[in-house]
């Protein structure tokens, strides 16, 4: 099968899939906020959106400009893309309502430790990394695969650093979001003891665990804090 026969249908289907996921993310965000969750890492989210828009635009442009429509589809790369989709939706199902394209912290909820999160710390982010390489390569869009992957690396590193900081210091993250502290998540340094953090937040009991919804943080030695997100969703 030639690229020109499959490319429009598959790319159109993946774009429709992403738009449906944005709707699911908005639904999950309402569910999370209703349970006291709050968003972090807003500053870099527009860059993630731009990256994924550029990903699809780059593939379309490269296939047309380089005249790749007559080449045969590279099936090994397409098979790898299908496998990454399986891992991503396994992650999404495991996270449930905590999955999101943004990063949310949900106080009082432990990290998700089921599904692929039993073995991998960020399976959803891994799946997205593979997608960004394998889908363009299936259609010989080598430049798109290279440039988008290079742009994704620092954004993904920043996103993971934000989530990890929220999991390690949920009380301080809450203060930063309220505007009582200055500096981003990257400035969260373990310079204070749990007792000092409790005194700073006015809590008499230990800081409540938080859950992050994004690319779920799996069960390692993480504290009972859940984050929710994804790069398309994981920290819980």
N, C-alpha and C positions, 0 to 999 in steps of 0.2 A: 504493500500500500504506500502511495506517495504522500508526502507531507501535505500537499494541497487538498487531498481528499479528507484527511482527518483533522487537520489543524483548526479550521473554523469551528467545527462542531465541538471539539474537546475544549478549546479555549473559551468558547461561549458557555459551555457547561460549567467550567471551573469559575468563571466570573459570576454566573448565576448562583453558584454554591457560596461564593464569598459574600454576595449581597444577602443571601438568606441567613448566613452566619452573623452578619451585622444586626439583623433583626433579632436573632436569638440573644446576641450580646446585650442589646437594649433591654430585652425582657429580663434577662438575668441580673442586669444592673439594678433594675427596680426592685427585684427580689432581695438583692444583697443590701441595698440601702434601707429597705424596710426592716432589716435585722441589725441595723447599726453600723453597717459597713461604710467605708469611706475610700475615695479614690486617691491614689498617689501616682507620681510619675507622669502627670499631665503634660509636662513641658516637652517630653520627647515623643508623645503619641502622634502628633501631626507628621513627624518625620517617618514614622512607621507606615502611616497611611500613604505618604508620598512614595515610599519605597515600593509598596505593593502595587500602586497605580503604575509606577515606572516599570515594574516587572512585566506587566501585561502589555503596556505600550511598547516596551523595548522588544518583546518577542514579535509582536505584529510588525513593527517597523523592520526588524532584521530579516524576517522571512520574506517580506516584500522587496526590500532594497537589495538584498543579496540574491534574490531569485532562487530561494530554497524550495519552492513549492513542488518542483519536479523530482526532488531527492526522495529516496525511500525513508520511511519512518525508522528511527533507531529503536528497535523494540526492547533491548536490554534497559535503556534509560526509561522507557515508558513503564516497564515492569517495576523498576525501582520507584517511580513516581506512584504507582498503584500501591506498593508496599508502604510508602510513607503516608498515603491517605488512610490506610488501615490503622497505622500507629496513631495518627492524629485523631481519628474518630474514636479509637479505643480510649485515648486520653480524654477526649471531650465527654464521652459517656461516663468515664470514671469520675470526672469532676462534677458532673451534673449541673446544678444551678450555680456552682462556683466558677464555671468556665466563663471567660470573658476576653475580649480583645484588649481591654484596658486592665489596669492593675487595681484591685480593691483589697483592702484589709478588713477582715471581719473579726472583731474582737470576740474571744471566747470559743473559737472553733479550731480544732486541731488540724494539722496538715493532712491532706488526703494521702492515704497509704494503700490504696487498692489499685487494681489494674496494673498498668505499666509502672506506676509510681512505687510499686514494691521493689523494683530493681533499678529504675532510672530516676534521677533527680529532676530532669527537665525533658521528659519524652516528647511533649508537644513542640518545644523549641527544636528538638532534634529533627522531628518530622518536617517542620517548616524549612529548616536548613536543607534537607534532602530535596524537598519540593523545588526550592529555588534553583537547584542545580539540575535535577533530573528532567523536569518538564521542558526547559529550553533545549537541553541536549537531545531530547527525543526528536526535536525538529531541526537540529543542527544550528541552533541559535547560540553559538559558543560565546559570543561577546556578551550577550544578555546574561548568561549563566555566570560568567566571570565577574562582570561589573556589579551586578546586583548582589552576588555573594560577598564581594568585597565591601559593599556599602552596608550590608546586613550585619557583618561581624561586629563593628563597634556599637551599633544600635542594640544588638542582642546582648552584648557584654554589659552595656549600661542598664538595660532592663533587668537582667539577672541581679546586678549589683543593687538596684533599687529594691527588688523583692527580698533579697537576702538581708538587706539592712532592716527592712520592716519586720522580718521574722525574728531577727536578733534583738531589736529594740522597739517593740510595739508601742510602749508608753511614750517614748520620745518621738516616734513617728506621728502619733496622735497630736502631740503638742505642735510639731512642725506644721501639720495640716491646719491647725487652728490659728497659725500665725504667731504663736508664742515663742517660737524659736526661729532662727534664721539659718539658711543653708539648706542644700538638697540632701537626698538620701545618701549620697556618696560621702557626706561629712559625718555620717553616724559612726562615731568611734566608741569602742567599749571602754570609755574612760571613767564611767561611774558605775558604782555597784548597784545591784537590784534595790537595796534599801534606799540609796540616794535617789534613784529614779522614782521610787514610790513616794518619797518625801516631796520630790519636785512636782509630781502629779497630784499630790494630796491624797493618795490611796494609803490605807492602813494595811491592806492585804497585798500579797504579791500581785504584780501586774497581770491583768487578764490576758489569756492567750489570744492570739489573733490569727485569722486565716486569710491568706492572700489568694485571690482568684486571678490566675494568669496562667502561666505554664506551671503546673503544680509542682511544689517542692515535695520531693518524695521523702520517705521515712529514713532519715539518717539520724543524726543527733539533733535535729531541729527542735526548737522549743514548741510548745503547744500553741502555735500561732498559725492561722491559715491565711493565705493570700489567694486572690483569684485573678486570673488573666489568661492570656494566650500569646503570643506574638502571632498568634491567634490564640491565647488563653491559658494561662496555667497557674499560678501559685495558690494552692489551697492547702 
